[in-house]
Amino acid sequence: NPKDWSDHALWWPARNQWLTRTKSTLDQVGLHADALLHFTPMHKTLRVQMPDLRYLDCRVDFSIKTFGAVVALCKDLGIRHPEELSLCKPLEPMHLKKNYADLAKKKIPIEQNGNGRDYIHLPPDTNTFIPVANLNGSNGSLDGPVNHGPFSCAPVPNTHFSTPKPALQSTPISSPTGTLRHGNGSGFSESSSSIGDGMENLAYSPYAPSPEARSRLLKPKSLVERARMNIGWLDSSLSIMEQGIREFETLCLRFKYYTFFDLNPKYDQVRINQLYEQAKWQLLNEEIDCTEEEMLMFGALQLQVNKQNEVPQADSGIDTSSLDNAADDDVDAALRELQITLEGPSNGVNAGDITHIPELTDYLRFLKPKKFTLKGYKRYWFTYKDLHLHLYKSREDSRSNGPPQVTINLRGCEVTPEVNLSQKKFNIKLEVPLDQSINSEMWIRCDNEEQYAKWMAACRLASKGRSLADSSYDSEVASIRSFLSMQKPAQAPAININPGEIDPNEYLAPRYVKKLKNKAMIRMLEAHANVKDLPLIEAKLSYIRAWQSLPEFGVTLFVIKFDGHKKEELLGVASNRIMKMDIATGDHLKTWRYNTMKAWNVNWEIRCMMVQFQNETVVFSCLSADCKVIHEFIGGYIFMSMRSKETNQTLNEELFHKLTGGWN
């Protein structure tokens, strides 16, 4: 049979590029007679580590933009909404010790051309990103070592994989190498060692990954180290090959954008499982903080997932609407407010009177910390209306139409919970924007969890520009109540397990294992009594919801320097805002919301980022990753916010690249 060459294309190592414009002549692309080209398959085997830490050998197109390769890969894996995921390079411990700017200073080796002259090919100035470390392209061999700059993406040898312990005896497992076997045309390579239908298996994960996979996990010890973990994201606008990755090397597939659109148990069993696994490893590796009670709740939910993995599951009709609330964006909120103003609220609150604007009133305690005084909380009569808190000395004062003692505009503020159930502490921390340079810190103390749930929900929605008339207020209150109720220890464990038989390190973050010592598993089994009746998917969704409720959820960190400043700062990028944060404590010092943003650009020559807002322009350079990574996060979140349930839209790749790729 004649060989099918249709998947082959020309790769130009010296220029680090594919020659995919087949209508151009070699002369038109600047190729000379002494150039070396490789005629090589575009689809190659890539070892992909899933969020549950399993490795799969997948056939991936190395010649198209990484975004397109991820879309195709997710289709093969059965993961909807692939725009939320991306590929990143595996990190080594050294990546946490130094900033990208310092790692990238390593000297780039210089190639010799056929005439014996040393040269480096600089990329044409197209205003699109080319990784600094790869300016010299490849060293002329597709199989030999490649200069990865600050990365070493060597393939993980097959000997590193042990057969995963099956989560379900009836569920087929992948091979020791993680290779999935599928019919021809799938993204997975055939392998004689593959068994079973791996697609179904991705909806279930082993109790524990292989020891080798776990040993490669990094545990950041500070906010700066957490920020440095974002060095590894691939550039979505370049092909995998252009970024120094070669066949059989390893990349990690991860959820990159923390807005999970339309999570549906009916269609998303693989997606929900992998999302649950990513959340689990974030908590166990201390990439995100939580309280002791929260950690015990997460451990209890994980135990319930493991127990439910052993029993057959019925289909669940689960309401996942609360998961979408986290992805709500300011523009959607403004449109919804307008709709409520025009039509009246749809949640039955005073539905007969569309002129009535709901309000919340109660006695609460208030504290505005001052530097040199230690005054405690003071009791006020709070009224909340139209996104504003008004504080009066008493209820009678509020009725006398006198001016309030304090007025706080909640729109655009940062809302952080501080709850300790055992100490009956229900505090809400507000960081309110006062002017362009600083946030003012204020605290509200509630008397009980019922009061806390109502006011916390109101503050959270108000920060996004949404009033009590918003239809999601009741579900937000219910979500907070549920989150608190799961953290209460029961009188006695619901299942009879010897605590000594469970390894606490598989369920709790190291600092809580160390702190709780022998009591860790007893406390976790007590917490499990709250969640003992949850079916598998509901247990995973509860875990994801609880993860979304954590104060630090969905904030991707970077070490930056503002223009004209020598001091290193911390920047947090979230789904609807960017924040200047205290590099030691993580406190929010300043918040800029995307709905006040006019433009965001990068000066590619000096690799400096400029973001224009309505009132000011922010200029900074990124130290912990290439500035293209921040640029892509901001553009990506803008893209995510434009998705809509009303329009059954196909994925607009052109718009994604327009928002994330930089401009010509």
N, C-alpha and C positions, 0 to 999 in steps of 0.2 A: 504494500500500500504506500502511496506517496505520503510523505510527512506533511502534516498540517502546520504551516508557518504563520497562521493568521494571528497568533498571540505574541509573535515576536516583534520587536522594534529596536531601533538603534539608540544606544546609550553612549554619551560622550563623556568619558571619565574626567578629562582635563577641565571641562567646563561644568561638570557636575549637573548635566541636564539630559533629558530625553529629547530626541528629534522626532516629535510627534506630528509636526505640520507636514504631512506627506505631500502636499502640493508645492512646497518650497523646494528649490534646488539646494544641494549641499553648499554651493557657492553663496546663496542668499542667506544662509544661516551662519556664514563666516567660517566655514570649514576649509582647511587647506590640505594639500596633498599628504603632508607628513602626520596628519592627525590619526590617533588611534580610536576606533569605534568598536563597541561590542554589539553584536546582534544577539539579543537575549530575550527570553520570555518576559512579558509584562507581568503575568501572574506568577507569584513565587510563594513558597511556603513561609509563613510567619508564625512564630510561636507566640500565642496570645495568652497572657494571664488574665483570667476573668476576675471580677470583683470578689468572688468566693475563693480566690487564690489558686484555682485549678488552672492548669496549662492545657491549651488546645492547639494543635497544629492546623492552621487554617490557610487556604489558598487565597491570597489577597493581591489586588492589582497595585503593583509598585509604581505604576506610571501615571496614575491619575491623582488629582489633589487628594490629600489625606481625608478631607471631609467626605468626598465621594466614596473612598475606600471604606470608611467607617459605616456609611449608609449601607453599602453592599454587605459588609460583614454582619451588621446587626440584622439584616434581612435573613441571612443564613442562620443566625443564632435564634431568630424568633423574638427579637426585641423591638417593640414599637418605639416611635419617636427617637430615632437615632441621633437627631440633632443635639440631644442632651448629653451625649457621650463623646469621648474622644480617646485618642491613644497617647500614652506618655511613656517615656523611657524609664526603665527600672532605676531606682536610685541606690547609691552606695552610701555608707556612713560618711564618707568625706564630703558629700554634697550638703550635709547639714552643718558642717564645720566652717565652711567658707561661703561667701557670697558668689554668685555667678560671675560678677564683674572680676573677682579675683581668680576664679577657676579658669575663666576665658583668657586670662593674660598669658597662659602658656604659649610658648612660641609655636607658630604654625609651621610645620615642615614645608620646605620649598621643593617643588618638583624640578627635575631636569628634563628639558625637551630634547629632541633628537640631535640638536646642534651642541649639546653640552652646556647650554646656558641655563642659569637658574631663573625661574620666573614664578609668579603667582598670577593666576587669572582672576582679576576682580570682576564681579558680575556687572552687567550693563546696568546703568542707573534707571531702573524702571519704576522706582519708588515703591517696589514691593520688597518684602523681607527676604534676605538670604542669610542663613546662619553664619555668624562670624567664623565659627570653627571649621566651616566647610568651604571656605572661599577657594581652596585649592582643589576641590573636587575629590575624586578617588585617586588612589595611587596606581591606577592602571590595571587593577585586578578586581574582578567581581567577588572573588572568594577570599582574597587575602585580607589582612587587617586594614581597617578603615580608620582614619582620624576622626574621632567623634568629638573633638574639643573636650569639654568637661565631662563627657560621658564615655563609659565603656559598656557597649551593648552586646557583649559576647553572648552567644547562644547558651542557654542553660542546658547542660548535657543531659541525655536521657537517664543517666544513672541517678540524677537528682530526684526522680519521681518515684514515689511509692504508690501502690494501689490505694486509692482513697477508700476509707471505710464507708460502706453504703449507708445513706440515710434511710432508705427503704429497701427491705429485702426484695420487694417485687419490682423495684425500679432498676433498670439496667444501668450499669456504671460504665464510664469511659475507661479506656485502656490505661496501663501504668504511665504511658507517655502523654496521656490526655488527648490523643488523636481521636477525632470523631469520624465515624464511617457514614458516608451518605452516598446516594446515587450519583452518577456522572452529572456534571454541570453544577454541583453544589460547591460552596466555597471551602469545603473541607477535603483534605487529601485522603485518598484511600489508604488504608493500612491493614495489613493482615492481622495486626494485633488488636484492632478495634473490635469491640463487641457491642451489640445492642443499639438502640436508637438514642443517641446522645442528646437529641433535641429535647425530648421529654425530661431527660436527666438534669438539664440546666435549671429546671423549676425546683429541683431539690439539690441540696448540697451535703457533702459529707459532714459529720459532726465536727471534725477537725481536719485542717489541711495537712499535707505531708509535713513532717518535721523540717524538711529542707526549705519548703515554701515559707513556713513560719519563721525560720531562722533569718530569712532575708528581709523580714519586716523591720522598718525603722520606727523608733519611738522618740519623737521630738521632745526635748526637755524644756523648751522655751517658745515664746511667740515667734522669735526670730527664726528658730529652727523649723517651726511650722511654716513660716513664710518661704523658707528655702526649699520646701518640698514641692513648690510650684515651678521649679526650674525645668521639670521634665516634659511639659506638654509639647506635643508636636505642633508645628505650624499647619493649620488647616488648609492654607492656600498653596502649600507645596506638596509634591509627591513624597511618599515614604522614602524612596530611593535618594531623593535630593537632600534628605536630612540625615544621610550617613548610615541608614539601616540597610543591611544586606540579608539575603535569604537565610533562613533558619535562626535568625536573631530573635530576641524576645522584646515584646512591647506589652504594656499593660492597658487593657480596656477598662475605662472608669467613667462613671457619671461625672461630668465636668460642671454642668450648670445645674444649680439646685432649684430648678422649677420643674416639677414632674407633671406633665400635662396629661390629664384624663387617665389616671391610673385605674384600670378596670380589671377586676378579678377574673372576668370572663375571658379576656384576651391577653392579659399581661402576667400570667403566672411566672414566666421566665424573668420578665422585667422586675416584678415585685420581689422575687427571690434574690436576684442579683443586687437590687437596691437595698434590701434588708441586710445582705451580707456586707455591702460597702459601709452601711451605717454601723454594723456590728464591729467591723475591724477598726473603724475610726474611733469608736469608744474604747475598745480594748487596747489600742495603741496610744491612747491619750492624745489623739489629734484634735479632740474636742472635749471640753470640760463638762462635768455634771456633778451634782451633789451626791452625797453618800446614798440618800434615799432613792434618788433617781437611778444610780448605778445598780442598786439591789433590784429595782423594778426592771431595768434592762436585762439583768441576769435572769430574773424570773421569767420574762417573756421569751428569752432565748431557750430556757429549759422547757417551756411550754411548746415552742416550735419543735425542739428535738423529740418531745414525747408524742406530739401530733404526727410527726414524720413516720411514726411506727404504726399508725392506724389509717384505714382507708378514709378518704375525705369526700363528703358530699359537696355539691356545688353550693356556693354561698351567694345570697343576694345582698351584697354589702354596700352600704352607702359610703362612697369615698369622696363626697363633695368637700369635706374639710381638708383633704389633701391639696385640693386646687386653691384653697384660700391663700396658701403660702406663696403661690405663684402670681397672685393678683398684683397688678401694677398700677401706678398712679393714674395713667390715662384711662384704664378701665374703670377705676374708682370714680374719676371725675364724670365719666359718661353715666355710670350707675347712679351717682348723686343727682345728675340732671334728670334722669328717668324717674327717680323717686320724687323729685320736686314737681315734675309734670304730672305723674300718674298717682302719686301717693305711695306709701309703703306697701309691699306685697306680703309682709309677714304677719298681717293681722293686728299690728300695733295701731290702735285708733284708726282702723281702716275706714271708718265712716267719716272721719274728719281730716281731709287732706291738708288743712291749714295748720294742724297741730304738729309741732316738731317735738319728738320724744326727748325727755331729759331724765337725768339720773341725779338723785339727791341722797345725802346721808352724812352722818358725823364720821369723819376720818381724822387721822393725825398727819401732820405735815412737818417736814424738816427741810430747811435750806441750809446746807453746811456752810459755815463761814470759817475762814482760815484760823483765826485766833480765839474762837469761842467754842465751847463744848455744850451749847444749849441743846436740850433734847427736843423730842417731838411735841408739837403743840396741837391741841384739838380745835378743829374748825368745822363749820357746816359747809360741805362741798355741794356745789351744783354744777352739773355738766350739761352743756347745751351748745349746739353749733360749733363743735370742735374746740370749745374753750372750757377750761375749769375756772370757776369763780369760788373763792374762799371767803366766807363770812365768819364773824365771831360766833354767831348763833343763828338758829333757824329764823328767829324773830327778825334779826337784822336783814336777812335775805328778803323778807316780806315787806319791809319798810321802804323798799326801792332805794336804799342808800348805796353808795359805791362799795364794791367788795374790797376786802383787805388785800387780796392777791388775785391777779388774773393771769392764767397761763394759756397760751395758744399751743395746742398739742400738734397741729399739723407740722409734719416734718421732724418731730422730735424722735429721739431713740428711747424705746421702752424696754427695760430689762427687769425680769423677775428676780426677787431674792426671797426664796421660800424655804423654811425649815419646819416640816410638819411636827417633829418631836418637840421643838421649842415653841410651837404655835406662832411662828413668825411668818407674816404675809406682807412683804414689802414690795413696792413698785418703785423702781428707780427711773426717773425721767431726766434725759439730757436734752434740754430745750435750746434751740438756736436763738441766741440773743442778737448777735450781729455777725458780720462776715468772718470774724476771727475765732470765735469761741462758743462752746456750748455751756449753758448754766445747769448745774446739777441740782436736782430736787428729789425728795423722797416722800412717798405716801405710805402710811402704815394702815393696813386693814385689821379689823378685829377678828375676823373668822374667814374661812375659805369661801363661804357663799358670797360675802361682801367682796372678797378679793376677785372671784371669778367674774363678777359683773363689772367691776371697775377696771380690771386688767384687760378684759375684752374691749371695753369702751376706749381705753387708752391706745391699745394696739390698732384698732380700726381708725381712730382719730389721727394717729401718726401717718396713716396712708391717705388721709383726707376723706374718711368715710364716717358718717354719723350713725347714731343709734337706729335711724330709720332704715339702714342698710339691711338687706335680707340675711346677710351672713352673721349678724350680731348674735342671734340665738344659738347658732351652731358653734360660734367661737366660745360662748359661755359654756356650752355643753362640753366642748373639747377640753377646756381648762379644768372643769369639774372632773371629767374622766381621768385626765392626766394626774390630778391630785389623788383621786380615790385609788388608783393603781399603786400609789406609793405607800399606802397605809399598811403596816404589818398586821397580819391576821393573828388570832389567838393561838392557833396551832397550824402546823403544816397540813396541806390537803392530801399530800401523797406520802407514803411510807418509804422513805429512802434514807439509807445511812449516810449522813453528811460526809463521812470519811471516804465514801466511794466516789465522790465528785471532786474533780480538780478545780479549785476556785479560779485558777489562772485561765481556764477556758471560758469563764463567765464574767469575770470582774477585771477592771483595770488594775494594773500592778499596785498603784498607791493604796487602793482600797483593800486588796489582798493583804498588803503589809500592815495596814491600820487595823483591820478587823480580826486578823489572825484566825484563831480557831472558831470564832463566832461567825465568820463570813458565810459559810454554807447554811448554818442554822437560820440566820437572818434572811438569806435569799429564799430558803424554802418557805419561810413565813410569808414573804412577799408573793411567792408563787400562788398562794391560796386565793389571791385576788384575780388571777388570770387563768385559773385551772380549767375553766369551761370554754375558753376561746378555741375555735377551730383553727386549723393551720394558717390559712390565708389571713384571717382576722388577727391572729397573733402577730404575723409579720407586719400587717398594716398598722397595728397598734404600736409596734416597735418603731416603724417609720414615722408615725404621727408624733410619738414622744420625742424622737430625734429632732423632728422639725420644731418642737416646742422649746428646745434648748436655746439659751440666749446667744450662743456663738454659732448656731446653725446657719449654713449658707453664706458665710463670710470667708472669702478667699484672701489670704494675706500676702503682702509683698513688702520687702524692705526698699524704701525709696529715699531720695534726697530732693527736697524742694529747691527750685531754682534760686541761687544766691545764698543758700544755707549749707553749712558744712555738716550739720547734725543728721544722723540717720533717723528716719521716721518710719512708722508703720502705716501702710495703707490697706484698708479692707475694701474689697469689691463684693457687693451683694446684688441681688436681682433687681433692686430698684434704686440703689444709691452707691456712692463711694464714701469712705470715711477716713479721716485722719485720726489715728489711734495712738494712745500712749504705748511706746515700744516695750515698756516693762510690765504694765498692768493690763493693757488692752482697753482701757477706758476710751470712750468716744470723745474726741476733742472737737471735731467739726464734721458736719455731714453735708454732702452735696447730693441732691436727688436728681435722677435722670430727667424728671419732668421739668427741670429748670435748665437743662443742658442744651446748648445750641450746636456744638460741634466737638469732635475729639479727633486729634491728629497726632502724627508722629513725625518728627524731623529725623529721617532715617540716617542722615550723615552723622549727627551727634547723638542719635538714639535717645531723644528726649521726647517726652509725651506732653501734649498741651490739651487741656480740656476747658472749653469755653462754657461758662454758665451765664445766666441773665445778668448777674451783678458783678461777676469777677472771672478772671482767667487763672487757672491753676497750671503751673508748669513744673514738671519733676522728671528725674531720671530714675530708672529702676535698677537696684543693685542686686536683688536676689534672683532675678530672671531676666530674659531679654524683654525689652519694653513691648515687643510685639505680643507677648503673652497677655499683658494688661489690656492692650488695645483690643485684643480678640475677646477677652472676657466682657468688656464693656459693650462692644458691638454685638456679641453673642446674646447678652441679656436683653438688649434692645430688640433683637430678632425674636427671642423667646416671648417677649411681651406682646408681639404682634400676632401670635397664634390665636385662633378663635374657634370655639365650639360651633358657632353658627355656620361657619364656612367649612365645608369638608375639603380643606385645601390640601393640595399636594405640596411636598416640601420644595420651597423656593430656594434652590441652591444659589442661584445668581444673586438674590437679595442677601443671603447669608454672607457671601464673599464680598459684596459691596459694603456691608456693615463691618466686616471683620478684617478684610484683606489689605486695607490701605488703598490709596488712590493713585492712579497714574497721572 
